[in-house]
Amino acid sequence: MRVGVLTFANTNNYGAELQAYALRQTIERLGHDAELVDYRNPQVSSRETPRLPTPAELVRAPKGAVSRALKHAPLSQRHRAFERFRAARQKTGPLVTSQRELAERYDALVVGSDQVWNPTITGADETYLLPEVDPRRTAKVAYAASFGYSTVPPTWARSCMRALPSFRAIGVREDEGAQIVRALTGRRAEVILDPTLLLDSRDWEKVTAPRIYEEPYVFTYVVQERALTLSLAREAARRLGARLVRVECYRPLPTMRCLDASGASIEEFLSLVRHAELVVTSSFHGLALSLALGTEARFVLSSDANNKNSRIATLARVAGVEDHDALGASLASTDWDRVRERLGEARGRSLAFLREALGAGAP
């Protein structure tokens, strides 16, 4: 079949780019002709595209405008590196702007992974629910799709209730996502691995740049809980007698006592994870890629009332590293034989889900 992967294309986010790469690779290995769908959600594009503040913004909100100006250089450097990665390694279809175009081009559409069903991120874009795509013509499958939060707004819930029953199979990334699907539709959703864990360390080594820093270092990838994550990473680096290297997803602002690598390419980011003595991260994909590459990692959970902790907590449970919460974890070595065994079992279930969902061919 010709399969389109509908996820967040054209982002400036390491996890989003790498999960898209991994899912397309996996579908190709299952024997299908797979490509990323070049659909551009306006809200995602606006958030992910680096730009300098306008004069009006400097006057209206000077603090935010100065922050944007300080972040522009590393984010622009990263954006250019991402474009090179896409040109060299991603397989992307033509630009599409409607669900009709999607239905005409593909025999099957795989929605996910990532927070494609988070209305806060997408502006409640129903394209990711495919309500206008006839399931009798085009198979619809969700793979490791995520709502992001434990609850969804009523309007978005109604959209999901109408659209999701026509999906051939629904796979989600976290336990709370499965609970939401059952509550809205009565259907059972499979909790499956993020695509980054469908590839093994040998696959990722082919994409990873050579080691960047020869001296020992702790690597921190910061998405949320900025102050706490940096504080815990500094303490870990002190205890290990190592340098601290950081990448911030959206806020690469000047910070003392660490080396900022926030402009890193995809290949360099993987190298930073791969060769670190320890990764300290508040990112789901920071933890997932550490597990995929066999690097010691400790995760930081959010203290917000309406948080996104379920995705990290679910992954930690599946991998058997629930005790790696950075607030209370020791720096003792992980039992990697146990982790590999558990992830291997989960990978088998996840591949079986995807194989079965696509194996029946076009409707």
ROTOR-825813 format. One line per 2 residues: number of its first residue (from 1); their letters; for each residue z, y, x of N, C-alpha, C. Coordinates in steps of 0.2 Angstrom, whole numbers. Atoms other than C-alpha are relative to their C-alpha. Layout:
BEGIN
NUM) A) Z,Y,X,Z,Y,X,Z,Y,X | ...
//
This chain:
BEGIN
1) MR) 0,-6,4,0,0,0,0,6,4 | -1,-6,-4,-2,18,5,7,3,-3
3) VG) -7,-2,2,17,24,4,1,7,3 | -2,-7,-2,22,42,5,8,1,0
5) VL) -7,-1,0,40,46,11,1,7,-1 | -1,-7,2,46,61,2,7,2,2
7) TF) -6,-2,-2,60,69,11,0,7,2 | 0,-6,-2,64,85,20,-4,1,6
9) AN) 5,-1,-6,49,89,31,1,7,2 | 1,-7,-3,47,104,42,7,3,0
11) TN) -7,-3,-1,66,106,45,1,2,7 | -3,-1,-6,76,112,60,6,-4,2
13) NY) -6,4,1,88,99,58,-1,-7,4 | 1,6,-3,90,84,70,0,-6,-4
15) GA) -1,6,4,96,71,58,-5,0,-5 | 6,0,5,83,76,45,-6,-3,3
17) EL) 6,2,-3,69,74,57,0,-7,2 | 0,7,-3,75,58,65,1,-6,-6
19) QA) 0,5,6,79,49,48,-7,-1,-3 | 7,1,3,61,53,42,-4,-4,5
21) YA) 4,4,-5,54,46,58,2,-7,0 | -2,7,0,64,30,57,-2,-3,-6
23) LR) 2,3,6,60,27,39,-7,-1,0 | 7,1,0,42,29,41,-2,-5,5
25) QT) 1,5,-5,42,18,56,2,-7,-3 | -2,6,3,51,5,46,-4,-3,-5
27) IE) 5,2,5,39,5,32,-6,-2,3 | 6,3,-4,25,3,44,1,-7,2
29) RL) -1,7,-2,33,-12,51,0,-5,-5 | 1,5,6,34,-20,34,-7,-1,-3
31) GH) 7,1,2,15,-19,33,-3,5,-4 | 3,-5,5,12,-4,23,-3,6,5
33) DA) 2,-6,-3,2,12,28,4,6,-3 | -5,-5,2,16,25,28,-1,7,3
35) EL) 0,-7,-2,16,44,30,5,4,-3 | -5,-5,3,28,58,28,-4,5,-5
37) VD) 3,-5,4,24,69,13,1,7,2 | 0,-7,-2,20,87,18,1,4,-7
39) YR) -2,-4,6,29,94,3,6,5,3 | -4,-5,-3,38,111,7,4,3,-6
41) NP) -4,-3,5,53,115,-4,2,7,3 | -1,-7,-3,55,134,-3,7,2,2
43) QV) -7,-1,-2,74,134,-2,1,-3,7 | -1,3,-6,74,122,12,-4,3,6
45) SS) 4,-4,-5,60,131,21,3,6,2 | -3,-6,-2,69,147,20,6,-1,4
47) RE) -6,1,-4,85,140,27,-1,-2,7 | 1,3,-6,77,131,41,-4,4,5
49) TP) 4,-3,-5,65,143,48,3,6,3 | -3,-6,-4,72,155,61,-4,7,-1
51) RL) 3,-6,0,69,173,58,5,6,2 | -4,-6,-2,76,190,64,2,4,-6
53) PT) -2,-4,6,85,201,52,-4,6,-1 | 4,-6,1,76,215,44,4,6,1
55) PA) -4,-6,0,81,233,46,5,1,-6 | -4,0,6,87,233,28,6,-4,0
57) EL) -6,5,0,98,218,31,5,3,5 | -5,-3,-5,106,227,46,4,5,-3
59) VR) -4,-5,3,111,241,35,4,-3,-5 | -3,2,6,116,231,20,6,-5,2
61) AP) -5,5,-2,126,217,29,-1,-1,7 | 1,0,-7,127,221,47,3,-6,4
63) KG) -3,5,-3,139,207,52,-4,-7,0 | 4,6,1,128,193,45,-7,1,4
65) AV) 7,-2,-3,112,202,52,1,-1,8 | -1,1,-7,120,202,70,1,-7,1
67) SR) -1,7,-1,125,184,68,-7,-3,0 | 6,2,1,107,180,63,-4,1,7
69) AL) 4,-2,-6,100,189,78,2,-4,6 | -3,4,-5,112,180,90,-3,-7,0
71) KH) 2,7,1,106,163,83,-7,-1,1 | 7,1,1,88,167,83,-4,-3,7
73) AP) 4,3,-6,83,162,102,1,-7,0 | -1,7,-1,91,145,102,-4,-4,-6
75) LS) 3,3,6,85,141,84,-8,0,1 | 7,-1,-1,67,147,88,-2,-5,6
77) QR) 2,5,-5,67,136,104,0,-7,-3 | 0,7,3,72,121,94,-6,-1,-5
79) HR) 6,1,4,59,125,81,-6,-2,3 | 6,1,-4,45,125,94,0,-7,2
81) AF) -1,6,-3,52,109,101,-1,-5,-6 | 1,4,6,52,101,83,-7,-1,-1
83) ER) 7,0,1,34,106,81,-4,-5,5 | 3,4,-5,29,97,97,2,-7,-2
85) FR) -2,7,2,39,81,91,-5,-2,-6 | 4,2,5,30,81,75,-8,-1,2
87) AA) 7,1,-2,13,83,83,-1,-6,4 | 1,6,-4,16,69,95,2,-6,-3
89) RQ) -3,7,2,26,56,85,0,-1,-8 | 0,1,7,26,60,66,-7,-1,-3
91) KT) 7,1,4,12,54,54,1,4,-6 | -1,-4,6,11,67,40,-6,1,-3
93) GP) 6,-1,4,-1,68,26,-2,7,-1 | 2,-7,1,-10,83,19,6,4,-4
95) LV) -5,-4,4,0,97,11,-1,-1,-7 | 1,1,7,4,94,-7,5,5,-3
97) TS) -4,-5,4,11,106,-20,2,-2,-7 | -2,2,7,13,96,-36,1,-8,0
99) QR) -1,7,1,18,79,-42,-6,-4,-2 | 7,3,1,0,76,-48,-3,-2,6
101) EL) 3,1,-6,-6,77,-31,3,-6,4 | -4,6,-3,8,64,-25,-3,-6,-4
103) AE) 2,6,4,3,52,-39,-7,-2,2 | 7,2,-2,-16,53,-34,-1,-3,7
105) RY) 1,2,-7,-13,50,-16,3,-7,2 | -4,6,-2,0,36,-15,1,-5,-5
107) DA) -2,5,4,3,19,-22,7,-1,-1 | -7,0,1,21,21,-19,3,6,3
109) LV) -3,-6,-2,33,35,-16,7,-2,2 | -6,2,-2,49,32,-6,4,7,1
111) VG) -4,-7,0,62,47,-10,6,-1,5 | -5,1,-4,74,49,4,-2,-1,7
113) SD) -7,0,1,84,48,15,2,7,0 | -3,-6,0,95,63,16,2,3,-7
115) QV) -3,-3,6,102,75,3,-5,3,-5 | 6,-2,4,86,75,-7,2,2,-8
117) WN) -2,-1,7,96,75,-24,6,5,0 | -5,-5,0,108,89,-19,-3,6,-2
119) PT) 4,-6,3,103,103,-30,2,7,3 | -2,-6,-4,113,116,-19,-5,1,5
121) IT) 5,0,-5,101,112,-5,-7,1,-2 | 7,0,3,85,110,-15,-2,6,-5
123) GA) 2,-4,6,87,123,-28,-1,-4,-6 | 2,4,6,87,109,-41,-7,-1,-1
125) DE) 8,1,0,69,105,-36,-1,-7,-3 | 1,7,3,64,90,-48,-5,-4,3
127) TY) 5,4,-3,50,85,-37,3,-6,3 | -4,6,-3,63,74,-28,2,-5,-5
129) LL) -2,5,5,66,65,-44,-7,-3,-3 | 7,2,2,47,63,-48,-1,-1,-8
131) PE) 1,2,7,48,64,-67,-7,0,-3 | 7,0,3,30,68,-69,-5,-6,3
133) VD) 4,5,-3,24,53,-59,1,-6,-4 | 0,6,4,19,38,-70,2,-6,4
135) PR) -2,6,-3,29,22,-64,-5,-5,-1 | 5,5,1,14,12,-71,-5,0,5
137) RT) 5,-1,-5,3,19,-58,2,1,7 | -3,-1,-7,14,24,-43,7,-2,0
139) AK) -7,3,0,30,14,-39,4,6,3 | -5,-5,-2,45,25,-36,6,-3,2
141) VA) -6,3,-3,59,20,-24,4,5,3 | -4,-4,-4,74,29,-18,3,-4,6
143) YA) -3,4,-6,80,24,0,5,5,3 | -6,-3,-3,97,30,5,0,8,-2
145) AS) 0,-7,3,95,46,-6,8,2,-1 | -7,-3,0,111,57,-6,0,6,-5
147) FG) -1,-6,4,118,69,-19,4,5,4 | -4,-4,-4,129,76,-5,7,1,-2
149) YS) -6,-1,2,144,79,-16,2,-6,-5 | -2,5,4,155,68,-27,-2,1,-8
151) TV) 2,-2,7,150,77,-43,-7,4,0 | 6,-4,0,134,85,-49,0,5,-6
153) PP) 0,-5,5,131,101,-60,-3,-4,-7 | 2,3,6,128,96,-79,-8,1,0
155) TW) 7,-1,1,110,103,-79,-4,-5,5 | 4,4,-5,105,93,-63,2,-8,-2
157) AR) -1,6,3,114,78,-71,-4,-2,-5 | 5,1,5,103,79,-86,-7,-2,3
159) SC) 6,2,-3,88,79,-75,0,-7,3 | -1,6,-3,94,64,-66,0,-6,-5
161) MR) 0,4,6,97,55,-82,-6,-2,-3 | 6,1,3,80,57,-88,-5,-3,5
163) AL) 5,3,-5,71,53,-71,1,-6,3 | -1,5,-4,80,40,-62,-1,-7,-3
165) PS) 1,6,3,78,26,-75,-7,-3,2 | 7,2,-2,59,25,-70,-1,-2,7
167) FR) 0,2,-7,63,21,-52,0,-7,0 | 0,8,-1,59,3,-47,6,-2,3
169) AI) -6,1,-4,74,3,-35,3,6,2 | -4,-6,-2,88,15,-31,4,-2,6
171) GV) -4,1,-6,96,14,-14,3,7,2 | -3,-7,-2,109,28,-9,4,-1,6
173) RE) -3,0,-7,118,32,7,8,0,0 | -7,0,0,136,33,1,3,-3,-6
175) DE) -3,3,6,148,25,-11,0,5,-6 | 0,-5,6,150,41,-22,-7,0,-3
177) GA) 7,0,3,131,41,-24,-1,-5,-5 | 1,6,5,131,24,-32,4,1,-6
179) QI) -4,-1,6,145,29,-43,-3,5,-5 | 4,-5,4,135,44,-49,-6,-3,-4
181) VR) 5,3,3,120,34,-52,2,-5,-6 | -2,5,6,129,21,-63,3,4,-5
183) AL) -2,-4,5,138,35,-72,-5,3,-4 | 5,-4,3,122,44,-76,-5,-5,-4
185) TG) 6,4,2,110,29,-79,2,-7,-2 | -2,7,1,120,13,-81,-3,-5,5
187) RR) 3,5,-5,110,6,-66,4,-1,6 | -3,2,-6,117,-2,-51,-4,3,6
189) AE) 3,-3,-6,112,8,-35,3,-4,6 | -3,3,-6,113,-1,-18,2,5,5
191) VI) -3,-4,-6,123,7,-4,-3,-3,6 | 4,3,-6,111,5,11,1,4,6
193) LD) 0,-4,-6,110,11,29,-5,6,0 | 4,-5,-2,103,27,34,-6,-2,4
195) PT) 5,2,-4,86,25,41,1,0,8 | -1,0,-8,92,30,59,3,-7,2
197) LL) -3,7,-2,101,13,59,-4,-6,-1 | 5,5,1,86,3,54,-3,-1,7
199) LD) 2,0,-7,80,6,72,5,-2,5 | -5,2,-4,89,-2,86,0,4,6
201) SR) 0,-5,-6,94,6,103,-6,-1,4 | 6,1,-4,78,-1,111,-5,5,-3
203) DW) 5,-5,4,68,9,98,1,7,2 | -2,-7,-1,78,25,101,-1,2,8
205) EK) 1,-1,-7,77,23,120,-7,3,2 | 7,-2,-1,58,25,119,-1,8,-2
207) VT) 1,-7,2,60,42,111,5,5,4 | -5,-4,-3,75,48,122,-2,3,7
209) AP) 1,-3,-7,73,60,137,5,-3,5 | -4,2,-6,80,56,154,7,3,0
211) RI) -6,-3,0,98,60,157,0,7,2 | 0,-7,-2,101,79,158,5,2,4
213) YE) -6,-2,-4,118,81,165,3,-6,4 | -2,6,-4,123,70,180,8,-1,-1
215) EP) -7,1,1,142,74,178,2,-2,-6 | -2,2,7,152,66,164,1,6,-4
217) YV) 0,-5,5,152,76,148,2,-3,-7 | -1,1,8,159,76,130,-6,4,-3
219) FT) 5,-3,4,145,80,118,3,1,-7 | -2,-2,6,149,89,102,-6,3,-4
221) YV) 5,-2,5,137,91,87,3,3,-6 | -4,-4,5,144,104,75,-4,1,-6
223) VQ) 4,-2,6,138,105,57,5,4,-5 | -5,-3,4,154,109,47,7,0,4
225) ER) -7,0,-4,173,112,52,-1,2,7 | 2,-2,-7,167,122,67,6,1,4
227) AL) -6,-1,-5,183,128,74,4,-6,1 | -4,6,-2,192,111,72,-4,-5,4
229) TL) 4,5,-4,177,101,79,0,3,7 | 0,-2,-7,176,112,94,6,0,4
231) SL) -7,1,-3,195,112,97,1,-7,2 | -1,7,-2,195,93,96,-4,-2,6
233) AR) 5,2,-5,180,91,107,3,3,7 | -3,-3,-6,188,103,120,6,-4,3
235) EA) -6,4,-2,204,93,120,-2,-7,3 | 3,7,-2,194,76,122,-3,1,7
237) AR) 3,-1,-7,184,84,137,6,1,5 | -6,-1,-5,201,89,145,3,-6,2
239) RL) -4,7,-1,209,72,143,-5,-5,4 | 5,4,-4,193,64,150,-2,3,7
241) GA) 2,-3,-6,191,76,164,-8,1,0 | 7,-1,0,173,80,158,-2,7,-2
243) RL) 3,-6,3,162,94,154,-1,0,-7 | 2,0,7,159,100,136,-6,3,-1
245) VR) 6,-2,2,142,101,130,-1,0,-8 | 1,0,7,138,107,112,-7,2,-3
247) VE) 6,-2,4,124,108,99,3,2,-6 | -2,-2,7,127,118,83,-6,0,-4
249) CY) 6,1,4,116,114,69,-3,7,-3 | 2,-6,3,116,131,60,3,6,3
251) RP) -4,-6,-3,128,142,70,1,0,7 | -1,0,-7,124,142,88,2,7,3
253) LP) -3,-6,-2,135,157,92,3,0,6 | -3,0,-7,142,162,109,7,-3,-1
255) TM) -6,3,0,157,151,113,2,-1,7 | -2,0,-7,168,151,128,2,-8,2
257) RC) -2,7,-3,172,135,139,-4,-6,-2 | 4,5,1,157,125,135,-7,2,1
259) LD) 7,-1,-2,138,123,139,-3,-1,-7 | 4,0,6,127,127,124,-7,-3,1
261) AS) 7,3,0,112,116,121,-3,0,-6 | 2,0,7,108,121,104,-8,1,-1
263) GA) 7,-1,0,90,124,108,-4,-7,2 | 2,7,-2,88,105,113,-6,-2,-4
265) SI) 5,3,4,72,96,108,3,-7,-3 | -2,6,3,73,80,98,2,-5,6
267) EE) -1,5,-5,71,69,114,6,2,4 | -6,-2,-4,85,80,123,6,-2,-4
269) FL) -5,2,5,96,78,108,3,-7,1 | -1,8,-1,95,59,109,3,-1,7
271) SL) -2,1,-7,98,60,128,8,2,0 | -7,-2,0,114,70,125,5,-4,-3
273) VR) -5,6,3,121,57,113,0,-6,4 | 1,6,-3,115,43,123,5,-1,6
275) HA) -3,0,-7,123,48,140,7,3,0 | -6,-3,0,139,56,134,6,-5,1
277) EL) -6,4,0,156,49,138,3,-1,-7 | -3,0,7,161,53,120,-4,5,-4
279) VV) 3,-5,5,153,62,105,5,1,-5 | -5,-2,5,164,72,94,-4,4,-5
281) TS) 5,-3,5,155,77,78,2,0,-7 | -1,0,7,156,83,60,-6,-1,-4
283) SF) 6,2,3,139,77,57,-1,-7,-2 | 1,7,2,134,61,47,-5,-3,5
285) HG) 5,3,-4,119,59,58,2,0,8 | -3,0,-7,129,63,74,4,-7,1
287) LA) -4,6,0,140,48,70,-5,-6,0 | 5,5,1,125,37,64,-4,-1,7
289) LS) 4,1,-6,115,40,80,4,-2,6 | -5,3,-5,130,37,91,1,-7,0
291) LA) -1,8,1,132,20,83,-6,-3,2 | 7,3,-2,113,17,85,-1,-1,7
293) LG) 1,0,-7,114,21,103,6,-3,4 | -5,3,-3,130,13,107,5,4,4
295) TE) -4,-6,-3,140,29,112,6,1,-4 | -6,-1,3,158,31,109,0,7,-4
297) AR) 0,-6,4,161,44,95,6,0,-5 | -5,-2,5,174,52,84,-2,5,-4
299) FV) 2,-4,5,171,60,68,5,5,-3 | -4,-5,3,178,76,60,-2,1,-8
301) LS) 1,-1,7,180,77,41,1,7,-3 | -1,-7,3,179,92,30,6,0,-4
303) SD) -6,-1,4,195,99,22,-2,4,-7 | 2,-4,6,185,108,8,1,-5,-6
305) AN) -2,3,6,190,103,-10,-6,-4,-2 | 6,4,2,172,98,-14,-4,-1,6
307) NK) 3,2,-6,167,90,2,-6,-5,0 | 5,5,0,153,79,8,3,-6,5
309) NS) -3,5,-4,165,66,17,-2,-7,-2 | 2,7,2,159,51,7,-5,-3,5
311) RI) 5,3,-4,144,49,18,2,-2,6 | -2,3,-6,153,48,34,5,-5,-1
313) AT) -5,5,1,167,38,27,-3,-6,-2 | 4,6,1,155,26,20,-3,-4,6
315) LA) 3,2,-6,146,24,36,6,-3,5 | -6,2,-5,163,22,46,2,-7,-3
317) RV) -2,7,3,168,8,33,-5,-5,2 | 5,5,-1,152,-1,35,0,-2,7
319) AG) 0,1,-7,152,0,54,7,-3,3 | -7,2,-2,171,-4,55,3,4,5
321) VE) -3,-5,-4,176,12,63,4,5,-4 | -4,-5,4,187,20,50,5,3,4
323) DH) -5,-3,-4,200,23,63,-3,5,5 | 3,-4,-5,188,34,73,0,8,-3
325) DA) -1,-7,2,193,50,63,3,4,6 | -2,-4,-6,195,63,77,7,2,0
327) LG) -6,-3,0,211,70,71,6,-5,2 | -5,4,-2,221,54,74,-2,-6,5
329) AS) 2,5,-4,210,43,84,2,0,8 | -1,0,-7,214,37,102,-7,0,3
331) LA) 7,0,-3,200,37,115,-1,-7,3 | 1,7,-2,201,18,117,-7,-2,-1
333) ST) 7,2,0,185,9,119,-1,-3,-7 | 2,4,6,176,3,103,-1,-7,1
335) DW) 2,7,0,174,-15,99,-7,-1,-2 | 7,-1,2,155,-14,100,-3,-7,-2
337) DR) 3,6,3,152,-33,97,1,0,-8 | -2,0,7,161,-31,80,-5,5,-4
339) VR) 4,-5,3,151,-15,76,-7,-2,0 | 6,2,0,135,-22,81,-1,-6,-6
341) ER) 1,6,5,138,-38,70,0,3,-7 | 0,-3,7,143,-27,55,-6,4,-2
343) LG) 6,-4,1,128,-15,57,-6,-5,-1 | 5,5,1,117,-30,59,-1,-3,-7
345) EA) 0,2,6,122,-37,43,-2,5,-5 | 2,-6,4,120,-20,34,-7,1,1
347) RG) 7,-1,-1,103,-18,42,-4,-6,-3 | 3,5,4,98,-35,35,-1,1,-7
349) RS) 0,-2,7,103,-30,18,-5,5,-2 | 3,-6,1,95,-13,19,-8,-2,0
351) LA) 7,2,-1,78,-21,25,-2,-4,-5 | 2,5,5,78,-34,12,-1,4,-7
353) FL) 1,-4,5,81,-20,-1,-7,4,0 | 6,-4,0,66,-10,5,-6,-5,0
355) RE) 6,5,1,55,-25,7,-1,-2,-7 | 1,2,7,58,-31,-10,-2,6,-5
357) AL) 2,-5,4,56,-14,-18,-7,2,1 | 7,-1,-2,39,-12,-9,-4,-6,-1
359) GA) 4,6,-1,34,-30,-8,-4,-2,-6 | 4,2,6,28,-31,-26,-7,3,-1
361) GA) 6,-4,0,14,-19,-22,0,5,-5 | 1,-6,5,7,-5,-33,1,-3,-7
363) P) -1,2,7,12,-6,-52,-6,-3,-3
//
